[in-house]
């Protein structure tokens, strides 16, 4: 996989904010998960362990959101 583009990074920020506000649609959540997977792979390939772990936490939040656990 290639590097995440500036447009994808901007979209990830938008979707992450929607996740934080709990107004993400199912399709947007899946899109965010895919973008985060790309970012995780990029961080891992660059040896950025901390960055990869941070992205994994966000992926976990997306999975939690998708599971419908609205605590």
C-alpha positions in Angstrom: 0.0 0.0 0.0 1.2 3.5 -0.8 1.3 6.5 1.5 -1.9 8.2 2.6 -2.6 11.2 0.5 -3.2 14.7 1.9 -6.8 14.4 0.8 -7.2 11.1 2.6 -5.5 12.6 5.7 -8.0 15.5 5.7 -10.9 13.1 5.3 -9.6 11.0 8.2 -9.6 14.0 10.4 -13.1 14.9 9.4 -14.3 11.3 10.0 -12.4 11.1 13.3 -14.2 14.3 14.5 -17.5 12.8 13.5 -16.6 9.7 15.5 -15.8 11.8 18.5 -19.2 13.5 18.2 -20.9 10.1 17.7 -22.5 11.2 14.4 -20.7 8.9 12.1 -22.8 6.8 9.6 -22.0 3.1 9.1 -20.5 3.8 5.7 -18.4 6.6 7.1 -17.2 4.3 9.9 -16.1 1.7 7.4 -14.4 4.4 5.3 -12.6 5.6 8.5 -11.5 2.1 9.4 -10.0 1.6 5.9 -8.2 4.9 6.1 -6.9 4.0 9.6 -5.7 0.6 8.3 -3.7 2.4 5.6 -2.3 4.8 8.1 -1.3 1.9 10.4 0.4 0.1 7.6 2.3 3.2 6.6 3.4 3.9 10.2 4.5 0.2 10.7 6.5 0.3 7.4 8.3 3.4 8.6 9.1 1.8 12.0 6.8 4.3 13.9 5.6 1.9 16.6 4.0 4.7 18.7 2.1 6.0 15.6 0.9 2.5 14.7 -0.3 1.9 18.3 -2.2 5.2 18.3 -3.9 4.3 15.0 -4.8 0.9 16.5 -6.6 2.6 19.4 -8.6 4.6 16.9 -9.4 1.5 14.9 -10.7 0.0 18.2 -12.9 3.0 18.7 -14.4 2.6 15.2 -15.0 -1.1 15.8 -16.7 -0.2 19.1 -18.8 2.4 17.3 -19.8 -0.1 14.6 -20.8 -2.7 17.2 -23.5 -0.3 18.4 -22.1 0.0 22.0 -23.2 3.6 22.6 -22.5 3.7 26.4 
